[in-house]
C-alpha cells in the first residue's frame, strides 16, 4: 500500500509537471496565433493562384518544351515533418499518406525536419531520399532557397504537410505546388480557355516558375507550422486533463491515508483507555 509520504511526493511532482505543461501550452498558443492570421489570409489567394497556374499549363500543354521549361520529367514527394516532438499525431498521420504515395508511385523523395529523418530510418529504411534541415519556428530564407534550387528541376512537386482546419482538427494534406496535378474545369462542349500573354508567354512562365512556385511552397510550410502548433496545443491540453485526473486520484488516496492514520490513532487511544480500565477497575 502506498504511503502518505509517497502520495505527497507524487502530488508535488504532478503539480510541478502541470505547471510546466501549462507554460508550454501558453507558448504554443502564442506561436499559433502569431502565424494563424497570416496563413488564413494568404491561403485562399494562393490556392486561387495555383488554379491559375494550372490553367496556364493546360492551355499551353502543347507548346515546345523550350518555351515552357526544361525539366527532368520526374516527380518529387516532399514530406514536411518537424525537428521536435510534442506535436500530437499530425506528423504521424501526414507520414502515413506520404509513405503510401511513395510506395505506390515511386517518386523522388525529399524530407524536411529531424523527426522525418528518424521516421524514414525506422519505417522506410530502404527508401533513398534527400534530407534538408528546417526550422519549426519560421521559414529561414537561406534554407528555403537551397531547397527550392533542388526542387525546381522536377516536373511535378508534391508536398505532404498538415493543414489547420480548427483548433480541434488538423488534417494531413497533399498539394502540387508545380500546378501539374490540379484539374482544370471547363463546361461540357466548351473549348479549352485561351489566354493572351503580355509581354510574352516565356516571361510569364518564368514568373510562375520562380516567384509564384516559391510562394506556393512557402505557403505549405507556413500551413504546416500552423497545424503543428495547433496539434501541440491540443495534445498539451489533453495532458493537463490527464494530470488533473491523476491529481484527483492521488488526493483521494491522500484523504484515505489520512483517515486510516486517524482511525489507527483512535484505536490506539481506545486500547489505552481499555488497558487503564482493566488495571484500575
JOSUL-V169654 format. One record per pair of residues at least 4 apart in sequence whose C-alpha atoms are under 7 Angstrom apart, sorted by the first residue. I is the first residue (numbers start at 0). J is the second residue. D is the distance in Angstrom with one decimal. If there is no record, write none. Layout:
I/J/D, I/J/D
This chain:
1/5/6.4, 1/6/6.9, 2/6/6.3, 3/7/6.2, 3/253/6.5, 3/256/6.1, 4/8/6.3, 5/9/6.2, 6/10/6.2, 6/249/6.5, 6/253/6.4, 7/11/6.2, 8/12/6.2, 9/13/6.0, 10/14/6.1, 10/246/6.4, 10/249/6.7, 11/15/6.2, 12/16/6.1, 13/17/6.0, 13/242/6.5, 13/246/6.8, 14/18/6.2, 15/19/6.3, 16/20/6.1, 17/21/6.1, 17/239/6.1, 17/242/6.5, 18/22/6.4, 19/23/6.5, 20/24/6.1, 20/235/6.4, 20/239/6.8, 21/25/6.2, 22/26/6.3, 23/27/6.1, 24/28/6.1, 24/232/5.6, 24/235/5.9, 25/29/6.2, 26/30/6.2, 27/31/6.0, 27/228/5.7, 27/231/6.8, 27/232/5.7, 28/32/6.2, 28/232/6.3, 29/33/6.2, 30/34/6.6, 30/228/6.8, 31/35/5.8, 31/225/5.7, 31/228/5.4, 31/229/6.2, 32/36/6.9, 34/38/6.1, 34/225/6.3, 35/39/6.1, 35/225/6.2, 36/40/6.2, 37/41/6.2, 38/42/5.8, 38/221/6.5, 38/222/6.4, 41/45/6.0, 42/46/6.1, 43/47/6.2, 44/48/6.2, 45/49/6.1, 45/215/6.4, 46/50/6.4, 47/51/6.5, 48/52/6.2, 49/53/6.2, 49/178/6.1, 50/54/6.3, 51/55/6.2, 52/56/6.3, 52/178/5.9, 53/57/6.1, 53/178/4.8, 53/179/6.3, 53/181/6.0, 53/183/6.8, 54/58/6.0, 54/183/6.0, 55/59/6.3, 56/60/5.7, 58/191/6.9, 58/192/6.6, 58/193/6.1, 62/66/6.8, 63/67/6.9, 64/68/5.8, 64/69/6.3, 65/69/6.4, 66/201/5.9, 67/201/6.5, 67/204/6.3, 70/152/5.3, 70/153/5.7, 70/154/5.6, 71/152/6.2, 71/153/5.7, 71/154/6.5, 72/153/6.4, 72/154/5.1, 73/153/5.5, 73/154/5.5, 73/155/6.6, 74/106/5.3, 74/107/6.2, 74/153/5.9, 74/154/5.9, 74/155/4.5, 74/156/6.0, 75/106/5.3, 75/107/4.5, 75/108/5.6, 75/153/6.6, 75/155/6.3, 75/156/5.2, 75/157/6.1, 76/106/6.3, 76/107/6.2, 76/108/5.0, 76/109/6.2, 76/156/6.3, 76/157/4.8, 76/158/5.9, 77/108/6.1, 77/109/4.7, 77/110/5.8, 77/157/6.0, 77/158/4.6, 77/159/5.9, 78/97/6.7, 78/109/6.3, 78/110/4.9, 78/111/6.1, 78/158/6.2, 78/159/5.0, 78/160/6.5, 79/110/6.3, 79/111/5.0, 79/112/6.8, 79/159/6.1, 79/160/5.3, 80/90/5.9, 80/111/5.8, 80/112/5.2, 80/114/6.2, 80/115/5.1, 81/112/4.6, 81/113/6.2, 81/114/5.3, 81/115/6.6, 81/135/6.1, 82/112/4.8, 82/113/4.6, 82/114/5.3, 82/134/7.0, 82/135/6.3, 83/114/6.3, 85/231/5.7, 86/227/5.5, 86/228/6.8, 86/230/5.5, 86/231/4.2, 87/230/5.2, 87/231/5.3, 87/234/5.3, 88/92/6.2, 89/93/6.1, 89/161/6.3, 89/169/6.7, 89/170/6.9, 89/171/6.8, 89/227/6.8, 89/230/6.6, 90/94/6.2, 91/95/6.4, 92/96/6.9, 92/171/6.2, 93/97/6.2, 93/159/6.6, 93/160/6.1, 93/161/6.4, 93/171/4.6, 94/98/5.8, 95/99/6.2, 96/100/6.2, 97/101/6.2, 97/159/6.2, 98/102/6.1, 99/103/6.3, 100/104/5.9, 101/105/5.1, 101/106/6.1, 107/128/6.9, 108/128/4.8, 108/129/6.3, 109/128/5.6, 109/129/4.8, 109/130/5.8, 110/115/6.2, 110/116/6.7, 110/129/6.3, 110/130/4.9, 110/131/6.3, 111/115/6.5, 111/130/6.1, 111/131/5.1, 111/132/5.7, 111/133/5.9, 112/116/6.6, 112/131/6.7, 112/132/5.1, 112/133/5.3, 113/117/6.5, 113/132/6.7, 114/118/6.2, 115/119/6.1, 116/120/6.3, 117/121/6.1, 118/122/5.8, 119/123/4.9, 119/124/6.1, 120/124/4.6, 133/142/6.9, 134/138/6.7, 135/224/6.5, 138/143/6.9, 139/143/6.0, 140/144/6.0, 141/145/6.5, 142/146/6.3, 143/147/6.2, 144/148/6.1, 145/149/6.7, 146/150/6.3, 147/151/5.8, 155/177/5.6, 155/179/6.0, 156/175/5.6, 156/176/5.8, 156/177/5.3, 157/173/6.5, 157/174/5.6, 157/175/4.4, 157/176/6.4, 158/173/5.6, 158/174/5.3, 158/175/6.3, 159/172/5.7, 159/173/4.6, 159/174/6.7, 160/171/5.8, 160/172/5.4, 160/173/6.6, 160/219/7.0, 160/223/5.4, 161/169/6.4, 161/170/5.5, 161/171/4.4, 161/172/5.7, 161/222/6.8, 161/223/4.9, 161/226/5.5, 162/169/5.5, 162/170/5.2, 162/171/6.1, 162/172/6.3, 162/222/5.6, 162/223/6.0, 162/226/5.2, 163/168/6.7, 163/169/4.7, 163/170/6.7, 163/222/6.8, 163/225/6.3, 163/226/4.5, 164/168/5.4, 164/169/5.5, 165/169/6.8, 166/229/5.8, 167/233/6.9, 169/226/5.7, 169/230/6.8, 175/179/6.7, 175/180/5.9, 176/212/6.2, 176/215/5.8, 176/216/6.0, 177/212/6.4, 185/189/6.5, 185/191/6.6, 196/200/5.5, 198/202/6.8, 199/203/6.4, 200/204/5.9, 201/205/6.3, 202/206/6.5, 203/207/6.4, 204/208/6.0, 205/209/6.1, 206/210/5.6, 206/211/6.5, 207/211/4.8, 207/212/5.9, 208/212/5.6, 209/213/6.0, 210/214/6.1, 211/215/6.2, 212/216/6.2, 213/217/6.0, 214/218/6.1, 215/219/6.6, 216/220/6.6, 217/221/6.4, 218/222/6.1, 219/223/6.1, 220/224/6.3, 221/225/6.3, 222/226/6.2, 223/227/6.1, 224/228/6.2, 225/229/6.2, 226/230/6.0, 227/231/6.0, 228/232/6.1, 229/233/6.3, 230/234/6.1, 231/235/6.0, 232/236/6.1, 233/237/6.3, 234/238/6.3, 235/239/6.3, 236/240/6.4, 237/241/6.3, 238/242/6.2, 239/243/6.1, 240/244/6.2, 241/245/6.2, 242/246/6.1, 243/247/6.2, 244/248/6.5, 245/249/6.2, 246/250/6.0, 247/251/6.3, 248/252/6.3, 249/253/6.0, 250/254/6.2, 251/255/6.2, 252/256/6.0, 253/257/6.1, 254/258/6.1, 255/259/6.1, 256/260/6.2, 257/261/6.2, 258/262/6.0, 259/263/6.0, 260/264/6.2, 261/265/6.1, 262/266/6.1, 263/267/6.2, 264/268/6.2, 265/269/6.1, 266/270/6.0, 267/271/6.1, 268/272/6.2, 269/273/6.1, 270/274/6.2, 271/275/6.3, 272/276/6.1, 273/277/6.3, 274/278/6.2, 275/279/6.2, 276/280/5.3
